């Protein structure tokens, strides 16, 4: 009988230790930061095609709560049809002195296991700030996880009207009302 009590006590102690281990165990979370990226926009209007891009996109993803934040300086865009077009972009439309950055921050809706390699189609919900105007958006993206690298690809449309960017009538055939934006970024764990 004494032996049964001792075995029962050992079993209970083991069960408490195991359950405590599971209760207090926390998975390792990671902060991923952009190593390299390209953001590109295209305005396809009846009389003119305007394209520009930047490799200065900054951003991070925190795996613990699947939050993210991305930012790009308006003045970092290059590739316009002319220097004057770039000047008009920064001074007249984006007002880059007043509103120097475009940002998107929020949370990835679908749960992702960042410890498993795979291709994930997700929706990112957050605030897109362009020209000083925040708009709640859900933007689709593809995340590819391979080893310790996270790649993000996304393509979406930004209606200029949503961000109080007005196009003068004299050039309304040269600038589209909706701008196509593509993003391709590679993120690595922050040390």
NUMITOR-462318 format. One line per 10 residues: number of its first residue (from 0); their letters; for each residue x, y, z of C-alpha. Coordinates in nm, 3 decimals. Each point is the difference from the previous one (the first is absolute). Example, Ala and Ser with C-alpha at 12.3 -4.5 7.8 and 13.67 -1.06 7.14 Angstrom:
# residues 2
0> as> 1.230,-0.450,0.780  0.137,0.344,-0.066 .
***
This chain:
# residues 191
0> xxxxxxxxxx> 0.000,0.000,0.000  0.285,0.234,0.089  0.154,-0.069,-0.343  -0.326,0.099,-0.176  -0.013,0.329,0.187  0.360,0.070,-0.093  -0.069,-0.079,-0.369  -0.313,0.214,0.008  0.195,0.289,0.155  0.272,-0.035,-0.268 .
10> xxxxxxxxxx> -0.263,-0.006,-0.276  -0.175,0.310,0.137  0.332,0.185,0.037  0.095,-0.089,-0.357  -0.342,0.112,-0.127  0.032,0.335,0.183  0.349,0.057,-0.141  -0.107,-0.088,-0.354  -0.312,0.217,0.013  0.198,0.288,0.153 .
20> xxxxxxxxxx> 0.252,-0.032,-0.281  -0.272,0.026,-0.261  -0.171,0.281,0.182  0.309,0.216,0.036  0.163,-0.085,-0.330  0.000,0.290,-0.240  0.092,-0.043,-0.364  0.292,0.202,-0.132  -0.120,0.309,-0.184  0.197,0.191,-0.253 .
30> xxxxxxxxxx> 0.025,0.345,-0.148  0.066,-0.005,-0.374  0.145,0.312,-0.165  0.027,0.083,-0.370  0.341,-0.085,-0.142  -0.083,0.104,-0.356  -0.314,0.115,-0.171  -0.147,0.170,-0.300  -0.320,0.200,-0.014  -0.124,0.108,-0.342 .
40> xxxxxxxxxx> -0.295,0.205,-0.117  -0.160,0.048,-0.337  -0.243,0.264,-0.122  -0.151,-0.112,-0.331  -0.201,0.290,-0.141  -0.132,0.046,-0.355  0.285,0.234,-0.105  0.289,-0.105,0.221  0.153,-0.288,0.190  0.183,0.104,0.318 .
50> xxxxxxxxxx> 0.207,-0.251,0.194  0.239,0.036,0.293  0.149,-0.222,0.265  0.199,0.002,0.319  0.234,-0.246,0.168  -0.024,0.195,0.326  -0.308,-0.175,0.140  0.042,-0.067,0.371  -0.208,-0.236,0.206  -0.041,-0.273,0.252 .
60> xxxxxxxxxx> -0.226,-0.286,0.102  -0.037,-0.112,0.361  -0.097,-0.367,0.009  -0.140,0.005,0.356  -0.314,0.188,-0.097  0.047,0.005,-0.380  0.023,0.377,-0.007  0.191,0.189,-0.267  0.115,0.349,-0.094  0.137,0.121,-0.334 .
70> xxxxxxxxxx> 0.118,0.345,-0.107  0.155,0.161,-0.307  0.122,0.357,-0.050  -0.177,0.170,-0.291  0.322,0.165,-0.114  0.167,-0.340,-0.042  -0.202,-0.084,-0.314  0.195,0.006,-0.326  -0.063,-0.089,-0.364  -0.245,0.270,-0.102 .
80> xxxxxxxxxx> -0.018,0.106,-0.365  0.181,0.324,0.088  0.149,0.194,0.290  -0.292,0.244,-0.027  -0.249,-0.286,0.040  0.180,-0.112,0.316  -0.006,0.357,0.131  -0.376,0.027,-0.064  -0.054,-0.336,0.174  0.177,0.120,0.315 .
90> xxxxxxxxxx> -0.112,0.364,0.006  -0.350,0.006,-0.149  -0.154,-0.342,0.061  0.170,-0.168,0.296  0.104,0.326,0.170  0.304,-0.187,0.125  0.121,0.286,0.220  -0.323,-0.015,0.204  -0.056,-0.375,-0.035  0.344,-0.160,-0.046 .
100> xxxxxxxxxx> -0.101,-0.369,0.024  -0.263,-0.247,-0.111  -0.068,-0.265,0.265  -0.203,-0.314,0.051  -0.032,-0.157,0.343  -0.235,-0.251,0.154  -0.044,-0.374,0.043  0.002,-0.311,-0.216  -0.347,-0.155,0.026  0.075,-0.366,-0.076 .
110> xxxxxxxxxx> 0.203,-0.196,0.257  0.350,-0.087,-0.124  0.253,-0.239,0.145  0.322,0.189,-0.066  0.200,-0.308,0.106  -0.125,-0.207,-0.296  0.109,0.046,-0.360  -0.286,0.068,-0.235  -0.195,0.233,-0.222  -0.273,0.197,0.176 .
120> xxxxxxxxxx> -0.269,0.213,-0.166  -0.105,0.256,0.260  -0.191,0.320,0.052  0.171,0.287,0.174  -0.242,0.233,0.180  0.118,0.341,0.107  0.031,0.371,-0.069  0.148,0.113,-0.327  0.128,0.356,0.038  0.062,0.189,-0.323 .
130> xxxxxxxxxx> 0.013,0.380,-0.031  -0.082,0.033,0.370  -0.329,-0.190,-0.029  -0.047,-0.333,0.181  -0.233,-0.248,-0.167  -0.096,-0.336,0.152  0.091,-0.265,-0.257  0.018,-0.375,-0.041  0.278,-0.085,-0.244  0.070,-0.350,-0.129 .
140> xxxxxxxxxx> 0.357,-0.126,0.009  0.200,-0.317,-0.049  0.251,-0.097,0.268  0.262,-0.259,-0.078  0.183,-0.144,0.300  0.320,-0.190,-0.071  0.244,-0.063,0.281  0.050,0.327,0.181  -0.113,0.215,-0.295  -0.345,0.150,-0.051 .
150> xxxxxxxxxx> -0.084,0.137,-0.346  -0.300,0.225,-0.057  -0.163,0.073,-0.335  -0.305,0.216,-0.046  -0.180,0.194,-0.269  -0.279,0.247,0.074  -0.169,0.318,-0.119  0.008,0.340,0.170  -0.285,0.232,-0.107  0.138,0.357,0.011 .
160> xxxxxxxxxx> -0.336,0.140,0.112  0.013,-0.212,0.319  0.312,0.194,0.105  -0.109,0.350,-0.105  0.237,0.012,-0.296  -0.159,0.212,-0.269  0.101,0.003,-0.365  -0.036,0.334,-0.183  -0.230,-0.020,-0.305  0.284,0.106,-0.227 .
170> xxxxxxxxxx> 0.185,-0.327,0.068  -0.287,-0.237,0.082  0.065,-0.199,-0.320  0.364,-0.050,0.105  -0.046,-0.123,0.359  -0.218,-0.297,0.092  -0.259,0.028,0.279  0.114,-0.337,0.137  0.364,-0.090,0.048  0.121,-0.361,-0.020 .
180> xxxxxxxxxx> 0.254,-0.085,0.270  0.218,-0.312,0.022  0.224,-0.103,0.287  0.268,-0.267,0.011  0.191,-0.025,0.328  0.233,-0.242,0.177  0.008,0.001,0.380  0.249,-0.163,0.235  -0.006,-0.051,0.377  0.126,0.301,0.191 .
190> x> 0.302,-0.082,0.213 .
***
